[in-house]
Amino acid sequence: MSCENPATDKDALMTPRTKFDKSRICVKCKLNLGNIIIRHAVYCKECFFPLISARFRKSLEPSVNPIPDGPRKKGLKAAGNLLLGFSGGLGSTVLIDLVWRSYFERMEAEAQEEEKRNKHGERGEEEKEKKEQRGGKDHPRKAKVWKKTMVCYIETCGAFPGMKDRTEQTRSVLDRYKSFEFMPLRLEDAFDESWWVSVGGRPKAGHLGIDITNEELFLSPSPSSTTTPNNPLTALRTYISSLPTQTAIPSAVHTLTRLLLLHTAAAQGCSHLLLGTSLTSLSVSLIAGISQGGGFSVREEAQEEWVPIRRSGGEEKAKEQLNVRIIRPLREVGIKECAIWAWWMELKVVGRERYAGGRQGIGALTRDFIMGLERDYPSTVSTIARTCAKLAPKEGSDGVCILCERPAQHGVQEWKSRISIRSYKDAGVSPPHLASSSRSATSAPILPSFSQTNHTTSSQITDSLTPYLCYACHTTLTSRSSRGTAGSSLTNGKSINESDKENVPLPVWVTAGIRDKSDSKRMPMGDGEEDEEQIEGERWRTTRMDEGAMKGVIGEFLLDE
């Protein structure tokens, strides 16, 4: 390697390896001339399809049965239904085609043939006896792996004005797969109470917003206006346009999309959610996630088992909900192999639009970097995924993040408060431990009581969303950029009102989660009231104090202004 400028001195770069190792003959059959080079190995067209199918099944089938069995020797029978996440991109298009060819193509052909014979009355006694014996192709092992299969497409054009709606185009592409049921959703459903009720959630007794200009993310009741619950589309755009950086926008959209898929899968009785993340996309997600503070949940990027939070109320309904395994069967297949599969299988890729400011985010820069690695050093991309798969957090989880519903690191807020450098000079609001005219009794955000009591007073201490978030989600909502906020690229250059930033609507599952935590806590106290609780064998007394009382207690430690 050389330290010279690679843009002017091309010879200073490391010399790439040759495209193929030894010869142009297929390494699999040793007969045919190769048609594709995969990580310096040459394969012909006839050997390419079994190779990709084998990698796909190897990544998927060990996790199909309720008890994972490693190298499979038993028949496949899932505990619930199957949901396929479809984005319209290359990976999800190849995923759906592979699932259909591996588990449904033969059944569809046999059903059509049997229907044709029954229509013409050509079914004989010998065939009936063979059917009764249930041997060969009719053996129980070759029955349906999943009872029902659905394809969920989430349209994101609502978040970005001017983007084209591709729902109907997606529906037409999926019409060829008769065994799959199409389920379209929209990204604004994350703020729609009717959708939340349809997936088993309880109707919210109130709507909450956050003050995104303060890193404490103080909660406040959302006003009954077009910004929250009446208009989910407006709520979505307010949420996206209020994010502080360009990097935060794709991260927030990814989180909303993932939770929409998971809650839909749980409501439909699905035990598996398959995503079309290729090896290249997985490496991009891993590096970009770590860069944005998601290193604690890096193992969940490859495969995870999501436990639905039981918020439906009834025990019978909770028992019906299954844990959802999120599997990425294409994690051993690169984007190049996916493109060749789609080309040779003549698959139509709908594609995905990217918003105008997307090239400025960490994810886009990481994608460009990884794509360059795969072009020149293809083995490096698989090394990234294998190395990240070995990572494990040192400490245990401190519950689940209320926004992304992934494990949250223990003590993350205390750690962040120690390493962060803060400046309240231009914050626009006072520090949370001091009082000012900007945070008066009438404007202070107060967590509403969902139990419809009269204990809430104007002097109560405000509640914060920060303790309920993981490090990555808190960074997404609060990290600042020297280039300004990201909202201008989504509002045609118009500035965002500060009042909108002080009351940004939250997704429905976040409001429901805060409601559940609020109901489980003791009733709030008024000034001067005392409460006692026992923690780890010690009795603690809590007294609600007003501003004057607090200043009197710590007055001797304050510096003169």
Solvent accessible surface area in square Angstrom, and as a share of the most:
residue,aa,sasa,rsa
1,M,177,0.79
2,S,48,0.31
3,C,144,0.87
4,E,102,0.46
5,N,84,0.43
6,P,64,0.40
7,A,74,0.58
8,T,109,0.64
9,D,45,0.23
10,K,141,0.60
11,D,135,0.70
12,A,12,0.10
13,L,92,0.46
14,M,105,0.47
15,T,117,0.68
16,P,69,0.44
17,R,143,0.52
18,T,101,0.59
19,K,153,0.65
20,F,52,0.22
21,D,85,0.44
22,K,190,0.80
23,S,56,0.36
24,R,154,0.56
25,I,69,0.35
26,C,0,0.00
27,V,67,0.39
28,K,122,0.52
29,C,38,0.23
30,K,136,0.58
31,L,145,0.72
32,N,61,0.31
33,L,117,0.58
34,G,20,0.20
35,N,92,0.47
36,I,9,0.05
37,I,43,0.22
38,I,6,0.03
39,R,72,0.26
40,H,14,0.06
41,A,26,0.20
42,V,8,0.04
43,Y,23,0.09
44,C,0,0.00
45,K,79,0.34
46,E,115,0.52
47,C,17,0.10
48,F,0,0.00
49,F,43,0.18
50,P,77,0.49
51,L,23,0.11
52,I,1,0.00
53,S,30,0.19
54,A,58,0.45
55,R,48,0.18
56,F,0,0.00
57,R,79,0.29
58,K,160,0.68
59,S,7,0.05
60,L,0,0.00
61,E,11,0.05
62,P,37,0.23
63,S,11,0.07
64,V,0,0.00
65,N,16,0.08
66,P,77,0.48
67,I,142,0.72
68,P,79,0.50
69,D,44,0.23
70,G,33,0.31
71,P,117,0.74
72,R,93,0.34
73,K,170,0.72
74,K,136,0.57
75,G,25,0.24
76,L,20,0.10
77,K,104,0.44
78,A,4,0.03
79,A,50,0.39
80,G,4,0.03
81,N,23,0.12
82,L,0,0.00
83,L,0,0.00
84,L,0,0.00
85,G,6,0.06
86,F,7,0.03
87,S,43,0.28
88,G,0,0.00
89,G,8,0.08
90,L,42,0.21
91,G,13,0.13
92,S,6,0.04
93,T,7,0.04
94,V,0,0.00
95,L,0,0.00
96,I,2,0.01
97,D,0,0.00
98,L,1,0.01
99,V,0,0.00
100,W,31,0.11
101,R,72,0.26
102,S,28,0.18
103,Y,20,0.08
104,F,9,0.04
105,E,65,0.29
106,R,96,0.35
107,M,40,0.18
108,E,22,0.10
109,A,57,0.44
110,E,47,0.21
111,A,59,0.46
112,Q,114,0.50
113,E,80,0.36
114,E,61,0.27
115,E,121,0.54
116,K,135,0.57
117,R,84,0.30
118,N,80,0.41
119,K,165,0.70
120,H,115,0.51
121,G,65,0.63
122,E,119,0.53
123,R,74,0.27
124,G,37,0.36
125,E,121,0.54
126,E,145,0.65
127,E,55,0.24
128,K,86,0.36
129,E,101,0.45
130,K,106,0.45
131,K,84,0.36
132,E,137,0.61
133,Q,140,0.62
134,R,116,0.42
135,G,29,0.28
136,G,56,0.54
137,K,97,0.41
138,D,22,0.11
139,H,78,0.35
140,P,74,0.46
141,R,161,0.59
142,K,100,0.42
143,A,51,0.39
144,K,100,0.42
145,V,16,0.09
146,W,1,0.00
147,K,131,0.56
148,K,87,0.37
149,T,6,0.03
150,M,1,0.00
151,V,1,0.00
152,C,1,0.00
153,Y,11,0.04
154,I,13,0.07
155,E,5,0.02
156,T,35,0.21
157,C,15,0.09
158,G,5,0.05
159,A,2,0.01
160,F,15,0.06
161,P,62,0.39
162,G,87,0.84
163,M,34,0.15
164,K,123,0.52
165,D,68,0.35
166,R,45,0.16
167,T,16,0.10
168,E,115,0.52
169,Q,56,0.25
170,T,0,0.00
171,R,90,0.33
172,S,68,0.44
173,V,18,0.10
174,L,12,0.06
175,D,80,0.42
176,R,107,0.39
177,Y,10,0.04
178,K,149,0.63
179,S,40,0.26
180,F,21,0.09
181,E,78,0.35
182,F,38,0.16
183,M,31,0.14
184,P,55,0.35
185,L,24,0.12
186,R,83,0.30
187,L,0,0.00
188,E,21,0.09
189,D,23,0.12
190,A,0,0.00
191,F,10,0.04
192,D,34,0.18
193,E,46,0.21
194,S,74,0.48
195,W,20,0.07
196,W,6,0.02
197,V,68,0.39
198,S,82,0.53
199,V,18,0.10
200,G,21,0.21
201,G,9,0.08
202,R,96,0.35
203,P,86,0.54
204,K,22,0.09
205,A,58,0.45
206,G,19,0.18
207,H,47,0.21
208,L,3,0.02
209,G,0,0.00
210,I,0,0.00
211,D,15,0.08
212,I,4,0.02
213,T,33,0.19
214,N,10,0.05
215,E,52,0.23
216,E,51,0.23
217,L,0,0.00
218,F,15,0.06
219,L,0,0.00
220,S,14,0.09
221,P,70,0.44
222,S,15,0.10
223,P,71,0.44
224,S,104,0.67
225,S,42,0.27
226,T,90,0.52
227,T,36,0.21
228,T,8,0.05
229,P,38,0.24
230,N,107,0.55
231,N,55,0.28
232,P,29,0.18
233,L,60,0.30
234,T,43,0.25
235,A,2,0.02
236,L,0,0.00
237,R,92,0.34
238,T,19,0.11
239,Y,4,0.01
240,I,0,0.00
241,S,9,0.06
242,S,3,0.02
243,L,0,0.00
244,P,5,0.03
245,T,18,0.10
246,Q,32,0.14
247,T,22,0.13
248,A,3,0.02
249,I,0,0.00
250,P,53,0.33
251,S,30,0.20
252,A,6,0.04
253,V,22,0.12
254,H,96,0.43
255,T,19,0.11
256,L,1,0.01
257,T,35,0.20
258,R,17,0.06
259,L,0,0.00
260,L,0,0.00
261,L,13,0.06
262,L,0,0.00
263,H,15,0.06
264,T,4,0.02
265,A,0,0.00
266,A,7,0.05
267,A,30,0.23
268,Q,67,0.30
269,G,23,0.22
270,C,0,0.00
271,S,8,0.05
272,H,3,0.01
273,L,2,0.01
274,L,0,0.00
275,L,32,0.16
276,G,16,0.16
277,T,24,0.14
278,S,3,0.02
279,L,8,0.04
280,T,3,0.02
281,S,45,0.29
282,L,6,0.03
283,S,0,0.00
284,V,16,0.09
285,S,39,0.25
286,L,4,0.02
287,I,56,0.29
288,A,9,0.07
289,G,22,0.21
290,I,74,0.37
291,S,64,0.42
292,Q,39,0.17
293,G,21,0.20
294,G,15,0.15
295,G,34,0.33
296,F,39,0.16
297,S,14,0.09
298,V,7,0.04
299,R,126,0.46
300,E,36,0.16
301,E,23,0.10
302,A,24,0.18
303,Q,65,0.29
304,E,20,0.09
305,E,88,0.40
306,W,11,0.04
307,V,88,0.50
308,P,6,0.04
309,I,70,0.35
310,R,104,0.38
311,R,16,0.06
312,S,25,0.16
313,G,61,0.59
314,G,39,0.38
315,E,133,0.60
316,E,141,0.63
317,K,82,0.35
318,A,19,0.15
319,K,160,0.68
320,E,116,0.52
321,Q,21,0.10
322,L,55,0.28
323,N,60,0.31
324,V,0,0.00
325,R,27,0.10
326,I,1,0.01
327,I,0,0.00
328,R,8,0.03
329,P,0,0.00
330,L,0,0.00
331,R,50,0.18
332,E,78,0.35
333,V,0,0.00
334,G,2,0.02
335,I,52,0.26
336,K,94,0.40
337,E,8,0.03
338,C,1,0.01
339,A,46,0.36
340,I,43,0.22
341,W,5,0.02
342,A,8,0.06
343,W,192,0.67
344,W,57,0.20
345,M,43,0.19
346,E,149,0.67
347,L,19,0.09
348,K,121,0.51
349,V,59,0.34
350,V,9,0.05
351,G,23,0.22
352,R,137,0.50
353,E,69,0.31
354,R,135,0.49
355,Y,29,0.11
356,A,95,0.74
357,G,3,0.03
358,G,15,0.15
359,R,143,0.52
360,Q,95,0.42
361,G,1,0.01
362,I,61,0.31
363,G,15,0.14
364,A,7,0.05
365,L,109,0.54
366,T,11,0.07
367,R,70,0.25
368,D,65,0.34
369,F,121,0.51
370,I,0,0.00
371,M,73,0.33
372,G,18,0.17
373,L,31,0.16
374,E,28,0.13
375,R,178,0.65
376,D,54,0.28
377,Y,61,0.23
378,P,27,0.17
379,S,48,0.31
380,T,49,0.28
381,V,1,0.01
382,S,7,0.05
383,T,62,0.36
384,I,25,0.13
385,A,13,0.10
386,R,135,0.49
387,T,70,0.41
388,C,10,0.06
389,A,59,0.46
390,K,166,0.70
391,L,78,0.39
392,A,65,0.51
393,P,62,0.39
394,K,208,0.88
395,E,99,0.45
396,G,54,0.52
397,S,62,0.40
398,D,79,0.41
399,G,43,0.42
400,V,82,0.47
401,C,0,0.00
402,I,6,0.03
403,L,9,0.05
404,C,12,0.07
405,E,7,0.03
406,R,21,0.08
407,P,43,0.27
408,A,9,0.07
409,Q,66,0.29
410,H,112,0.50
411,G,25,0.24
412,V,10,0.06
413,Q,43,0.19
414,E,103,0.46
415,W,104,0.36
416,K,30,0.13
417,S,56,0.36
418,R,173,0.63
419,I,94,0.48
420,S,39,0.25
421,I,174,0.88
422,R,93,0.34
423,S,89,0.57
424,Y,96,0.36
425,K,179,0.76
426,D,127,0.66
427,A,37,0.29
428,G,69,0.67
429,V,25,0.15
430,S,17,0.11
431,P,20,0.13
432,P,54,0.34
433,H,139,0.62
434,L,98,0.49
435,A,62,0.48
436,S,43,0.28
437,S,110,0.71
438,S,61,0.39
439,R,50,0.18
440,S,44,0.28
441,A,59,0.46
442,T,134,0.78
443,S,68,0.44
444,A,22,0.17
445,P,22,0.14
446,I,27,0.14
447,L,30,0.15
448,P,30,0.19
449,S,28,0.18
450,F,18,0.07
451,S,60,0.39
452,Q,143,0.63
453,T,46,0.27
454,N,150,0.77
455,H,89,0.40
456,T,53,0.31
457,T,60,0.35
458,S,68,0.44
459,S,59,0.38
460,Q,19,0.08
461,I,116,0.59
462,T,19,0.11
463,D,31,0.16
464,S,14,0.09
465,L,1,0.01
466,T,9,0.05
467,P,91,0.58
468,Y,35,0.13
469,L,3,0.01
470,C,13,0.07
471,Y,53,0.20
472,A,26,0.20
473,C,9,0.05
474,H,6,0.03
475,T,31,0.18
476,T,20,0.11
477,L,1,0.01
478,T,15,0.09
479,S,46,0.30
480,R,128,0.47
481,S,46,0.30
482,S,124,0.80
483,R,190,0.69
484,G,38,0.37
485,T,59,0.34
486,A,0,0.00
487,G,0,0.00
488,S,55,0.36
489,S,43,0.28
490,L,14,0.07
491,T,42,0.24
492,N,133,0.68
493,G,58,0.56
494,K,144,0.61
495,S,106,0.68
496,I,31,0.16
497,N,97,0.50
498,E,103,0.46
499,S,74,0.48
500,D,44,0.23
501,K,25,0.10
502,E,81,0.36
503,N,39,0.20
504,V,0,0.00
505,P,3,0.02
506,L,12,0.06
507,P,0,0.00
508,V,3,0.02
509,W,0,0.00
510,V,0,0.00
511,T,2,0.01
512,A,0,0.00
513,G,3,0.03
514,I,1,0.01
515,R,14,0.05
516,D,38,0.20
517,K,76,0.32
518,S,25,0.16
519,D,76,0.39
520,S,95,0.61
521,K,108,0.46
522,R,122,0.45
523,M,85,0.38
524,P,46,0.29
525,M,19,0.08
526,G,16,0.15
527,D,67,0.35
528,G,55,0.53
529,E,91,0.41
530,E,102,0.46
531,D,37,0.19
532,E,74,0.33
533,E,61,0.27
534,Q,116,0.51
535,I,79,0.40
536,E,169,0.76
537,G,62,0.60
538,E,105,0.47
539,R,161,0.59
540,W,138,0.48
541,R,157,0.57
542,T,51,0.30
543,T,57,0.33
544,R,40,0.15
545,M,66,0.30
546,D,75,0.39
547,E,107,0.48
548,G,54,0.52
549,A,43,0.33
550,M,90,0.40
551,K,128,0.54
552,G,63,0.61
553,V,93,0.54
554,I,85,0.43
555,G,32,0.31
556,E,149,0.67
557,F,154,0.64
558,L,84,0.42
559,L,165,0.82
560,D,144,0.74
561,E,222,1.00
